[in-house]
Amino acid sequence: MKKFRWLAVVAALIIAAPSLAPSPADARAGAGGGSGSRGSKTNNAPAPTQTAPTAKPVERSTTPAQKAAAPAPAAPQAGSFMARNPFFSGLMGGMLGAGLIGMMFGGGFAGGLGGGAGMLGLLLQVLLIGGLGYLAFRLIRGRMAASAQPAPAYAYSGAKPGLTDVPMARQSVGTSGPLLMGGGSSPPLAIAAEDYTAFESLLADVQAAYSKGDLAAMRGLATPEMLGYFSEELSGHASRGVENRVEAVKLEQGDLSEAWSEGGLDYATVAMRFSMIDTTRTIADGKIVAGSDQVRTEATEIWTFLRSRGGKWILSAIQQT
C-alpha cells in the first residue's frame, strides 16, 4: 500500500510541475502583436534577413490598407482581315455577286461582253481579285510577324540591358560602414555605424521606459501612434494589478532588412534578436507571477525606425516573427 501511495504522490508532483515552474512573461513592449506604421510599406512584408527570415504582418496601424487594383478588362479579340477592312470585303463581295448574277442570266461571269472585250473584262476581274488577295495576304503575314516578335529582356520598368539583379545585402547591427538599401520606387538610404548604435540604444531605452510605465520618456522614443499602443497595454496591466519589468536587455544579433526615404522621412527596418530578464509582478507586493528574475529569455522582432531629415531616430513599428 505504501508503494502505491508514493507512486500517487510522484504522479501528482509531475502533473503539478508545469504550474509550479515560472512561466515566461512575454509582456515586453510590443509583444502583443504587430503594430505601427512603415510608411508606404506598412502592408508589405519586410525583406527577409538571416535573423528573421519571415515576419508576421502589421495587425494594428493608422496607415490605411491599400486596395487591390481592379483587374484590367480583357482586350477585344482581333477579327478576321475582312472584318477589320469592310471596304475590301464590300468591294470583293460586290464583284463576285455581279459576276455570279451575270452567269445566272447567261451573260457570263464577265458581264455579258462578247469576244475580246469579254475576255479582257474577265482578265481584269481576275487580276483585281488576285491583287486584293495578295494585298490581304501581305497584311496578314505582316501582323503575324509583328505579334510573334519576342519582347526585349529589359522591357521591365527601370531595367536596362546588361544589368543583372544584385542579391540583397545584409549587415549586422553594430558593424561599421554605410549600407545602401532601398525597395521599389523609394530611393535608397545609407545606414552608417552611428545609426546602428542608435537602433540598439532605442531597443534598451524603449523597454526600460515601458517597464517603468514612463509615457513621458517614451514620447521622445516612439511615434505618437506607438505611444498610444503602449499606453493601452500599460492600462491593461494596471487594471489587472500587475506590471511588466524588462531588465538587462542585450542585443544578440541584428540585420538590416531595408532602408528608404519617402515623404520627407527616412525609414529603417531592422531584425533584432535580443535577450533580457523579463518578469511580470504584482503591483501590490512585487511578487513574480510570470517569468524569472534568474533566467534570461530571448525574443526576435522586427523594429522599424523613422526620422525626419537631420533628426533623430524614433520607433515607428514592431512586428513579430
TAZI-V19583 format. One line per field, one symbol per residue. ss: DSSP state (@ for helix, = for strand, . for the rest). psi: psi as a letter, one per 20 degrees, with the letter a starting at -180 (. if undefined). burial: b if it has 16 or more other C-alpha atoms within 10 Angstrom, else e. A space follows every 50 residues. Layout:
ss=???
psi=???
burial=???
This chain:
ss=.@@@@@@@@@@@@@@@@@@@..............==..@@@......... .........=....................@@@@.@@@@@@@@@@@@@@@ @@@@..........@@@@@@@@@@@@@@@@@@@@@@@@@@@@@@@@@@.. .....................=......=====..======.@@@@@@@@ @@@@@@@@@@@@..@@@@...=.@@@@@@@@@@@@@@@@..========= ============..==================.....====.....==== ========.....=======.
psi=ghghgghgggghhghighhhqpqpglkrpjiiapqaqkcijgjqpqpqrh gnhrqqrphpqipqppqppqqqqppppparghhimhgghgghgggggggh ghhhjjirhjjjprbhgggghgggggggggggghgggggghgghhhhipq qqikiqpiqqqiqqppqpqqpqpirrqqppqapcipqrppprhhghhhgh hhgggghghghiknhghihjirqhghhggghgghhgghhikrqpporlpp phqqqpgqprqqkjqqqppppppqqrooqpqqhgjjppiqapjhpqqqqp roppqrqrojaqqrphqpqq.
burial=eeeeeeeeeeeeeeeeeeeeebebbbbbbbbeebbbbbbeebbeebbbbe bbebbebbeebeeeeeeeeeeeeeeeeeeeeeeeeeebeeebeeeeeebb ebeeeebbbbbbeeeeebeebbeebeeebeebeeebeeeeeeeeeeeeee eeeeeeeeeeeeeeeeeeebbbbbeeeebebbeeeeebbbbbeebbebbb ebbbbbbbbbbebebeebeebbbebbbebbbebbeebeeeebbbbbbebe bebbbbbbbbbeeeebbbbbbbbbbbbbbbbbeeeeebbbbbbeebbebb bbbbbbbeeeeebbbbbbbbb
